[in-house]
């Protein structure tokens, strides 16, 4: 994800900016980060998106065994996961650069979340491998379109010297969300095989709220430079 972000998104600050940050860097605290409203929206989107991912990946093999496949479970689950990974790779290499030019980062975040949510809606009701393949492709494509731009936006709403700290907080929030999602997915699965997928769909749908708030905030003419507070 980080590698594709570097390759597909424009450099957010110049070599001179990076040099200045290295020599006079500003340490970003979590409290200071939470005072930047668009950054809070971006962190919320990243957290909810990866929380849904944690729910899905930790129970997918069990779901495949119980619902999707009667035989050759390992082969079927492996093929589906490979297809999902390939879908995200194609999305980020072939579609993301073009869509960024056409729609811009903020709009593309919302578009990606909608596509991802549709995929999770299919996951929430799927009962056969074909549905899983379609849902997985949409889930991967939506994530591939929305996550790199939201990470880029997060670094642009703070000063150059604070961008390294923002990336650290962003990655920590995503890691924490996956840990939490993975931790509770088993308990949800024990209630119903579809429940982790249903909760993942709900959280993906919920992430549309901060995405729309972010678009509204930045669309009011509040430039990323003008909204810096750290």
C-alpha positions in Angstrom: 0.0 0.0 0.0 2.7 2.5 1.0 4.8 1.6 -2.1 1.8 2.1 -4.5 1.0 5.4 -2.7 4.5 6.6 -3.4 4.3 5.5 -7.1 0.9 6.8 -7.9 0.3 10.0 -5.9 2.1 13.3 -6.5 4.8 14.3 -4.1 3.2 16.5 -1.5 6.2 18.6 -0.7 9.4 19.6 -2.3 13.0 18.6 -1.6 13.5 22.0 0.0 10.5 21.3 2.3 11.9 18.0 3.3 15.3 19.5 4.0 13.8 22.2 6.2 11.7 19.6 8.0 14.7 17.5 8.8 16.6 20.4 10.3 13.7 22.0 12.1 11.1 19.4 12.5 8.1 19.8 14.6 7.0 16.9 16.8 3.3 16.1 16.3 1.4 15.0 19.4 -1.8 13.1 19.2 -3.6 15.9 21.0 -2.4 18.4 18.4 -3.4 16.1 15.6 -6.9 15.8 16.9 -7.3 19.6 16.8 -7.1 19.5 13.0 -10.6 18.7 11.8 -9.9 17.3 8.3 -7.2 15.1 9.8 -9.7 13.7 12.3 -12.0 12.9 9.4 -9.1 11.2 7.5 -8.1 9.2 10.5 -11.8 8.1 11.0 -12.0 6.9 7.4 -8.7 5.0 7.7 -9.7 3.4 11.0 -13.2 2.3 9.9 -11.9 0.9 6.6 -9.2 -1.2 8.2 -11.5 -2.3 11.0 -13.8 -3.8 8.3 -10.8 -5.4 6.7 -9.8 -7.0 10.1 -13.2 -8.5 10.5 -13.2 -9.9 7.0 -9.7 -11.4 6.8 -9.7 -13.1 10.2 -12.9 -15.2 9.5 -12.8 -15.6 5.7 -11.3 -19.1 5.8 -13.9 -20.2 8.4 -16.7 -18.6 6.3 -15.4 -20.4 3.2 -15.5 -23.7 5.0 -19.0 -23.2 6.5 -20.8 -21.4 3.7 -18.9 -21.3 0.4 -17.3 -24.6 -0.3 -18.2 -28.2 0.4 -14.9 -29.6 -0.9 -11.4 -28.2 -1.6 -11.9 -25.4 0.9 -8.2 -24.5 1.0 -8.0 -24.2 -2.7 -11.2 -22.2 -3.0 -10.4 -19.8 -0.3 -6.8 -19.3 -1.6 -8.1 -18.6 -5.1 -10.6 -16.0 -3.8 -8.0 -14.2 -1.7 -5.6 -14.2 -4.7 -8.3 -12.8 -6.9 -9.0 -10.0 -4.3 -5.3 -9.1 -4.1 -5.0 -9.1 -7.9 -8.1 -6.8 -8.1 -6.6 -4.3 -5.7 -3.2 -4.4 -7.6 -4.9 -3.7 -11.0 -7.0 -1.0 -9.4 -4.1 0.9 -8.0 -1.8 0.5 -11.0 -4.2 1.0 -13.8 -7.2 3.0 -12.4 -6.0 5.0 -9.5 -3.8 7.5 -11.5 -6.5 8.1 -14.1 -9.2 8.5 -11.5 -7.1 10.9 -9.5 -6.8 13.2 -12.5 -10.5 13.0 -13.3 -12.1 13.2 -9.9 -9.5 14.6 -7.5 -8.4 13.1 -4.1 -11.4 14.1 -2.0 -14.1 12.9 -4.4 -12.2 9.7 -5.1 -12.2 8.9 -1.4 -16.0 9.0 -1.4 -16.3 7.0 -4.6 -14.0 4.4 -3.3 -15.9 4.0 -0.1 -19.2 3.6 -2.0 -17.6 0.9 -4.2 -16.1 -0.8 -1.1 -19.4 -0.7 0.7 -21.3 -2.3 -2.2 -18.8 -5.1 -2.1 -19.3 -5.6 1.6 -23.0 -5.5 1.1 -22.6 -8.5 -1.2 -20.3 -10.1 1.5 -23.0 -9.7 4.1 -25.4 -11.9 2.2 -23.2 -14.1 0.0 -23.8 -17.9 -0.1 -21.7 -19.0 -3.1 -18.2 -18.5 -4.5 -19.4 -16.3 -7.4 -20.9 -13.8 -5.1 -17.7 -13.9 -3.0 -15.6 -13.1 -6.1 -17.8 -10.2 -7.2 -18.0 -8.8 -3.6 -14.2 -9.3 -3.2 -13.4 -7.5 -6.4 -15.5 -4.5 -5.4 -14.2 -4.5 -1.9 -10.6 -4.5 -3.1 -11.2 -1.9 -5.8 -12.9 0.4 -3.4 -10.1 0.1 -0.9 -7.5 0.6 -3.7 -9.2 3.8 -4.8 -9.9 5.4 -1.4 -7.0 4.5 0.9 -4.0 6.0 -0.9 -5.8 9.4 -1.5 -7.0 9.6 2.1 -3.4 9.1 3.3 -2.2 11.8 1.0 -4.9 14.2 2.2 -3.9 13.5 5.8 -0.4 14.7 5.1 -1.5 17.8 3.3 -3.7 19.3 6.0 -0.7 19.9 8.3 2.6 21.7 8.0 5.5 20.1 6.2 7.4 19.4 9.4 4.5 17.5 10.9 3.8 15.2 8.0 6.1 12.4 9.2 4.2 12.4 12.5 0.9 12.3 10.7 1.9 9.2 8.7 3.0 7.6 11.9 -0.4 8.3 13.6 -2.3 7.2 10.5 -0.4 3.9 10.3 -0.9 3.3 14.0 -4.6 4.0 13.8 -4.9 1.5 10.9 -2.9 -1.1 12.7 -5.0 -0.7 15.9 -8.2 -1.0 13.9 -7.1 -4.3 12.3 -6.1 -5.6 15.7 -9.5 -4.8 17.2 -11.4 -6.1 14.2 -9.5 -9.4 14.3 -9.9 -9.7 18.0 -13.7 -9.5 18.0 -14.4 -11.2 14.6 -14.2 -14.7 16.1 -16.8 -13.8 18.7 -19.1 -12.4 16.1 -18.6 -15.5 13.9 -19.6 -17.8 16.7 -23.0 -16.0 16.8 -23.5 -16.1 13.0 -21.2 -16.8 10.1 -22.4 -13.7 8.3 -22.2 -11.4 11.3 -18.6 -10.2 10.9 -19.4 -9.4 7.2 -22.5 -7.5 8.3 -20.6 -5.5 10.9 -17.9 -4.8 8.3 -20.6 -3.5 5.9 -22.0 -1.3 8.6 -18.7 0.3 9.5 -17.9 0.8 5.8 -21.2 2.6 5.4 -20.5 4.6 8.5 -17.2 5.8 7.0 -19.2 7.7 4.4 -20.0 10.3 7.1 -16.5 11.5 7.7 -15.8 11.3 4.0 -18.7 13.7 3.3 -17.7 15.9 6.1 -14.2 16.0 4.7 -15.4 16.9 1.3 -17.6 19.6 2.7 -14.8 21.0 4.9 -12.3 21.2 2.0 -15.0 22.3 -0.5 -15.8 25.4 1.5 -12.6 26.9 0.1 -10.6 25.8 3.1 -7.3 25.0 1.4 -5.0 22.4 2.9 -2.5 25.2 3.7 -5.1 27.4 5.3 -6.4 24.6 7.5 -3.1 23.8 9.1 -3.2 24.0 12.8 -0.1 22.0 13.7 
